[in-house]
Amino acid sequence: MERKIGSGRKGTVDEEEYLLKSVTKLVARWTAIQRKISGAHVALALTTSAIF
């Protein structure tokens, strides 16, 4: 019998795998967004200092 991977059925090992993958993706997206924001702040600071 073939196992459905990552289907997230409540109370199973599949649920744990599904949650782990979901949290891993969330952390990766959060990190990417933080990097974009940091880069935007640096660019804004450089632009602002060049104007004055």
N, CA, C and O atoms as CSV, one atom per row, in Angstrom:
chain,resi,resn,atom,element,x,y,z
A,1,MET,N,N,0.846,-1.190,0.000
A,1,MET,CA,C,0.000,0.000,0.000
A,1,MET,C,C,0.886,1.246,0.000
A,1,MET,O,O,1.824,1.353,0.790
A,2,GLU,N,N,0.582,2.164,-0.877
A,2,GLU,CA,C,1.374,3.386,-0.995
A,2,GLU,C,C,0.922,4.418,0.028
A,2,GLU,O,O,-0.273,4.579,0.278
A,3,ARG,N,N,1.873,5.102,0.605
A,3,ARG,CA,C,1.597,6.085,1.652
A,3,ARG,C,C,1.496,7.483,1.052
A,3,ARG,O,O,2.321,7.861,0.220
A,4,LYS,N,N,0.499,8.248,1.465
A,4,LYS,CA,C,0.375,9.639,1.024
A,4,LYS,C,C,1.290,10.489,1.889
A,4,LYS,O,O,1.074,10.606,3.095
A,5,ILE,N,N,2.299,11.075,1.289
A,5,ILE,CA,C,3.269,11.869,2.028
A,5,ILE,C,C,2.764,13.295,2.185
A,5,ILE,O,O,2.332,13.929,1.223
A,6,GLY,N,N,2.827,13.786,3.421
A,6,GLY,CA,C,2.515,15.181,3.675
A,6,GLY,C,C,1.061,15.557,3.561
A,6,GLY,O,O,0.744,16.727,3.347
A,7,SER,N,N,0.159,14.591,3.699
A,7,SER,CA,C,-1.261,14.929,3.584
A,7,SER,C,C,-1.787,15.584,4.856
A,7,SER,O,O,-2.800,16.282,4.813
A,8,GLY,N,N,-1.126,15.374,5.970
A,8,GLY,CA,C,-1.471,16.067,7.203
A,8,GLY,C,C,-2.674,15.528,7.935
A,8,GLY,O,O,-3.358,16.281,8.628
A,9,ARG,N,N,-2.955,14.238,7.803
A,9,ARG,CA,C,-4.074,13.662,8.547
A,9,ARG,C,C,-3.808,13.762,10.039
A,9,ARG,O,O,-2.737,13.389,10.520
A,10,LYS,N,N,-4.779,14.262,10.752
A,10,LYS,CA,C,-4.620,14.582,12.179
A,10,LYS,C,C,-4.229,13.356,13.009
A,10,LYS,O,O,-4.824,12.283,12.900
A,11,GLY,N,N,-3.198,13.564,13.847
A,11,GLY,CA,C,-2.781,12.518,14.772
A,11,GLY,C,C,-1.877,11.461,14.169
A,11,GLY,O,O,-1.708,10.392,14.754
A,12,THR,N,N,-1.293,11.734,13.014
A,12,THR,CA,C,-0.436,10.737,12.373
A,12,THR,C,C,0.972,11.298,12.185
A,12,THR,O,O,1.228,12.484,12.394
A,13,VAL,N,N,1.862,10.413,11.788
A,13,VAL,CA,C,3.220,10.832,11.457
A,13,VAL,C,C,3.163,11.771,10.254
A,13,VAL,O,O,3.959,12.704,10.143
A,14,ASP,N,N,2.218,11.515,9.361
A,14,ASP,CA,C,2.045,12.382,8.188
A,14,ASP,C,C,1.763,13.817,8.617
A,14,ASP,O,O,2.264,14.758,8.002
A,15,GLU,N,N,0.975,13.988,9.655
A,15,GLU,CA,C,0.659,15.328,10.137
A,15,GLU,C,C,1.930,16.024,10.616
A,15,GLU,O,O,2.138,17.205,10.338
A,16,GLU,N,N,2.762,15.304,11.323
A,16,GLU,CA,C,4.008,15.882,11.829
A,16,GLU,C,C,4.906,16.310,10.667
A,16,GLU,O,O,5.479,17.399,10.694
A,17,GLU,N,N,5.029,15.457,9.652
A,17,GLU,CA,C,5.832,15.794,8.475
A,17,GLU,C,C,5.262,17.012,7.762
A,17,GLU,O,O,6.009,17.900,7.351
A,18,TYR,N,N,3.954,17.054,7.614
A,18,TYR,CA,C,3.279,18.167,6.947
A,18,TYR,C,C,3.530,19.475,7.695
A,18,TYR,O,O,3.849,20.496,7.084
A,19,LEU,N,N,3.383,19.438,9.015
A,19,LEU,CA,C,3.597,20.645,9.820
A,19,LEU,C,C,5.053,21.099,9.756
A,19,LEU,O,O,5.325,22.295,9.655
A,20,LEU,N,N,5.981,20.159,9.813
A,20,LEU,CA,C,7.399,20.497,9.740
A,20,LEU,C,C,7.739,21.158,8.406
A,20,LEU,O,O,8.457,22.157,8.369
A,21,LYS,N,N,7.223,20.601,7.316
A,21,LYS,CA,C,7.472,21.186,5.996
A,21,LYS,C,C,6.848,22.571,5.888
A,21,LYS,O,O,7.450,23.484,5.323
A,22,SER,N,N,5.646,22.730,6.427
A,22,SER,CA,C,4.961,24.021,6.375
A,22,SER,C,C,5.725,25.085,7.150
A,22,SER,O,O,5.890,26.206,6.668
A,23,VAL,N,N,6.186,24.745,8.334
A,23,VAL,CA,C,6.933,25.703,9.161
A,23,VAL,C,C,8.266,26.031,8.488
A,23,VAL,O,O,8.704,27.182,8.511
A,24,THR,N,N,8.909,25.036,7.895
A,24,THR,CA,C,10.176,25.266,7.203
A,24,THR,C,C,9.984,26.256,6.052
A,24,THR,O,O,10.801,27.158,5.869
A,25,LYS,N,N,8.909,26.091,5.278
A,25,LYS,CA,C,8.614,27.011,4.175
A,25,LYS,C,C,8.320,28.411,4.702
A,25,LYS,O,O,8.760,29.402,4.120
A,26,LEU,N,N,7.581,28.489,5.797
A,26,LEU,CA,C,7.237,29.772,6.391
A,26,LEU,C,C,8.490,30.523,6.841
A,26,LEU,O,O,8.619,31.722,6.596
A,27,VAL,N,N,9.401,29.823,7.492
A,27,VAL,CA,C,10.648,30.442,7.954
A,27,VAL,C,C,11.467,30.924,6.753
A,27,VAL,O,O,12.048,32.008,6.799
A,28,ALA,N,N,11.515,30.140,5.696
A,28,ALA,CA,C,12.269,30.534,4.502
A,28,ALA,C,C,11.675,31.804,3.884
A,28,ALA,O,O,12.413,32.704,3.484
A,29,ARG,N,N,10.344,31.874,3.805
A,29,ARG,CA,C,9.699,33.078,3.258
A,29,ARG,C,C,9.946,34.273,4.158
A,29,ARG,O,O,10.218,35.368,3.665
A,30,TRP,N,N,9.858,34.085,5.468
A,30,TRP,CA,C,10.085,35.172,6.421
A,30,TRP,C,C,11.504,35.722,6.286
A,30,TRP,O,O,11.707,36.936,6.291
A,31,THR,N,N,12.484,34.825,6.164
A,31,THR,CA,C,13.875,35.239,6.014
A,31,THR,C,C,14.068,36.035,4.723
A,31,THR,O,O,14.761,37.052,4.715
A,32,ALA,N,N,13.460,35.573,3.644
A,32,ALA,CA,C,13.580,36.277,2.357
A,32,ALA,C,C,12.964,37.672,2.448
A,32,ALA,O,O,13.527,38.630,1.918
A,33,ILE,N,N,11.832,37.795,3.102
A,33,ILE,CA,C,11.174,39.093,3.252
A,33,ILE,C,C,12.023,40.026,4.101
A,33,ILE,O,O,12.155,41.208,3.784
A,34,GLN,N,N,12.596,39.505,5.173
A,34,GLN,CA,C,13.461,40.330,6.031
A,34,GLN,C,C,14.658,40.861,5.244
A,34,GLN,O,O,15.050,42.017,5.411
A,35,ARG,N,N,15.235,40.023,4.392
A,35,ARG,CA,C,16.383,40.459,3.578
A,35,ARG,C,C,15.972,41.560,2.615
A,35,ARG,O,O,16.701,42.535,2.430
A,36,LYS,N,N,14.791,41.404,1.995
A,36,LYS,CA,C,14.309,42.432,1.071
A,36,LYS,C,C,14.090,43.748,1.800
A,36,LYS,O,O,14.458,44.809,1.296
A,37,ILE,N,N,13.500,43.683,2.971
A,37,ILE,CA,C,13.235,44.891,3.755
A,37,ILE,C,C,14.543,45.550,4.162
A,37,ILE,O,O,14.674,46.771,4.071
A,38,SER,N,N,15.507,44.766,4.608
A,38,SER,CA,C,16.808,45.312,5.004
A,38,SER,C,C,17.476,46.001,3.821
A,38,SER,O,O,18.039,47.086,3.970
A,39,GLY,N,N,17.417,45.389,2.670
A,39,GLY,CA,C,17.994,45.981,1.469
A,39,GLY,C,C,17.302,47.274,1.091
A,39,GLY,O,O,17.955,48.219,0.648
A,40,ALA,N,N,15.990,47.331,1.260
A,40,ALA,CA,C,15.232,48.537,0.942
A,40,ALA,C,C,15.605,49.660,1.900
A,40,ALA,O,O,15.720,50.815,1.490
A,41,HIS,N,N,15.792,49.328,3.167
A,41,HIS,CA,C,16.176,50.343,4.153
A,41,HIS,C,C,17.551,50.923,3.828
A,41,HIS,O,O,17.755,52.132,3.937
A,42,VAL,N,N,18.485,50.075,3.433
A,42,VAL,CA,C,19.830,50.536,3.091
A,42,VAL,C,C,19.762,51.429,1.856
A,42,VAL,O,O,20.392,52.486,1.816
A,43,ALA,N,N,19.000,51.007,0.850
A,43,ALA,CA,C,18.871,51.801,-0.374
A,43,ALA,C,C,18.225,53.149,-0.072
A,43,ALA,O,O,18.647,54.174,-0.607
A,44,LEU,N,N,17.221,53.151,0.768
A,44,LEU,CA,C,16.549,54.394,1.135
A,44,LEU,C,C,17.506,55.320,1.890
A,44,LEU,O,O,17.533,56.525,1.643
A,45,ALA,N,N,18.279,54.759,2.798
A,45,ALA,CA,C,19.233,55.558,3.569
A,45,ALA,C,C,20.291,56.163,2.652
A,45,ALA,O,O,20.664,57.325,2.817
A,46,LEU,N,N,20.772,55.390,1.695
A,46,LEU,CA,C,21.778,55.904,0.762
A,46,LEU,C,C,21.193,56.992,-0.128
A,46,LEU,O,O,21.850,57.998,-0.394
A,47,THR,N,N,19.972,56.798,-0.584
A,47,THR,CA,C,19.307,57.785,-1.433
A,47,THR,C,C,19.051,59.078,-0.654
A,47,THR,O,O,19.287,60.173,-1.164
A,48,THR,N,N,18.575,58.945,0.563
A,48,THR,CA,C,18.281,60.096,1.384
A,48,THR,C,C,19.539,60.889,1.715
A,48,THR,O,O,19.527,62.120,1.680
A,49,SER,N,N,20.622,60.189,2.034
A,49,SER,CA,C,21.865,60.885,2.372
A,49,SER,C,C,22.470,61.558,1.142
A,49,SER,O,O,23.149,62.575,1.277
A,50,ALA,N,N,22.240,61.019,-0.043
A,50,ALA,CA,C,22.765,61.621,-1.265
A,50,ALA,C,C,22.018,62.909,-1.607
A,50,ALA,O,O,22.590,63.818,-2.209
A,51,ILE,N,N,20.744,62.989,-1.228
A,51,ILE,CA,C,19.936,64.174,-1.507
A,51,ILE,C,C,20.381,65.345,-0.629
A,51,ILE,O,O,20.449,66.485,-1.090
A,52,PHE,N,N,20.678,65.059,0.622
A,52,PHE,CA,C,21.047,66.141,1.567
A,52,PHE,C,C,22.499,66.245,1.589
A,52,PHE,O,O,23.047,67.082,2.306
